[in-house]
Amino acid sequence: MKEARAQRLRRLRRRIHFLLDSGGVGDRTAGIVHSALVTLVILSIAAVVFESDSAMAARFGPLFAAVECIAVAAFSIEYALRFWSAPDHTLFAEMRPLQARLAFAASTSAIVDLAAILPAFLSVFLGADLRILLILRLARFFKLARYSPGIRSIVTVLETERRALFASGVVLFGVVLFMAAAMYVVERDAQPEAFRSIPAAMWWAIQTIATVGYGDVTPITPAGRIVAAVAMVMGFVMLGLPVGIVATAFAEEIHRRDFVVTWSMVAKAPLFSALDASAIADIMRYLRAQSLPAGALVVRRGEPAHSMYFIAAGEVDVELPEGPVRLGEGQFFGEIALLRKTSRSANVRAATPIKLLVLDAYDLHIFTQRNPEVGRQIEAIAASRAEFRPRPGDGDLIEAEIDDRDIASREAAP
Ligand code: CMP
């Protein structure tokens, strides 16, 4: 009785994790949750921004307050649910529940989530609406990063290129310093107020190198103008450097993430090799590209299934109790749970960096109806793999129960 309740709770936790973290792909409810959260983030940011205009605040004050109340309530529930369901997150899959929750709480996205609700609680506890809280309320803007692959790509780029960016920042600072010092030397006598010290001259140097040039401080001596001309030219070079680093890395990241699904990639899969040109063109419309680094968990045992995967490049390990089975280019996985309408029967992990072609359950259904031979082949391979599966001592437990039993033993471990 107690065990049945615990199992129900674990299934609920897994479902909640899926609804919040699947990105709305392949499931209607998850799609609705995803869109509702994004809409709420946008509405609450709009409310904070327009509330700063006193005429708007006087007219729509109650509406802004209502939006804020709903947003804080929804984001608080979201945070609590994410915290609770953290053990089901692929990143924390190998941790104990408490460890997984703490790891979640320390992650950047969880800190952003907390920042989104903190101002409301702080203003209740402190009893005052501090200005700084306004900036914190806008921090919820960064919640959008979780829902946008594009923003995530930029964050990844900034992270991977941090050394190059830091180096160009240091060089930039050096140029500002030298230009300010040169200007201090040549202009100090002519303009003792504006160039009274190197830090004061740095204000001029930063404006000039950044090509802003407010014009509040300008050189008046010939030597000062020569220094200024050098600073302007250096400015172009110095600013071009970080822009170039980020732009190149961003283009590479986008290409890596959403590589183009090519004809040869699809035709290379033995399953599709017998198809004629129109059927290959048909399946290409349904396939989505996904790139993952080595070690990433693609499919997690016990999770609900929404797609199957074809390996366009790289290798994966299907982690079976008997030992890992390696699948490579042209092979597929994730079909058993789709065909049997059960949860995933095994973990599948990237053994090398991989490029996958993802086919959603609904599209698989449509495609195999149009190409029954492909359907039969997938069914035959799924049957032979499933046959390989029974474990001694598993008796007649269904997959979900086996999985619950695994999780229960992980959670019970000290
Ligand atoms: P699915 O159950 O959806 O998710 C895990 C996948 O691992 C499964 O589909 C199969 O595609 C794959 N798999 C399971 N057992 C085997 C096996 N014995 N050999 C190769 N692949 C397997």
Boltz pocket constraint, residues with backbone or C-beta under 6 A from the ligand:
constraints:
  - pocket:
      binder: B
      contacts: [[A, 299], [A, 305], [A, 307], [A, 318], [A, 320], [A, 325], [A, 332], [A, 333], [A, 334], [A, 335], [A, 336], [A, 337], [A, 338], [A, 343], [A, 344], [A, 345], [A, 346], [A, 347], [A, 348], [A, 384], [A, 385], [A, 386], [A, 388], [A, 389]]
      max_distance: 6.0
